[in-house]
Amino acid sequence: MTGKIVSINISEKKGIRKKPIDEAIINENSGIEGDAHASSTWHRQVSLLALESIKKMQAMGLDVKPGDFAENITTEGLDLLSLPIGTKMNIGGKVIGEVSQIGKECHSRCAIYYQAGDCVMPKEGIFIKILKGGSIKVGDNIEVL
């Protein structure tokens, strides 16, 4: 199964919409340089959300785009929810990530919920830990290994 990166997104704080960037450095056992979620102390180092999920929210009338749900990587062409925990993926031919969590529980409604009116990230986003770092850019392939 292969998909592609349609957006790479970072923010300095957690719980807010992320801003798109064209390329990024992903550090082993940490995450994307410059992103608030990068940390070696937890398993949610990089988040992924499918463009298809964002399009569902747009179809409901919400004015949202990649990064608005605080995902680090917006993908296209991958059924992220079908990937079990432990699945490895090659991102951009260099980075190796391993699915570490599917969805998340939101204990409180963050700024994203209030800005967007709903949030697909808790239901349809996945998280990976980084086994091998490297650089990625928009348009790169993501291959499920």
Buried (B, 14 or more C-beta within 10 A) or exposed (E): EEBBBBBBBBBEEEBBBBEBBEEBEBBBBBBBEEBBBBEEEEEBBBBBBBBBBBEBBEEEEBEBBBBBBBBBBBBBBBEBBEBEEEBBBBBBEEBBBBBBBBBBEBEEEBEBBEBBEBBBBEEBBBBBBBEBBBBBEBEBBBBBE
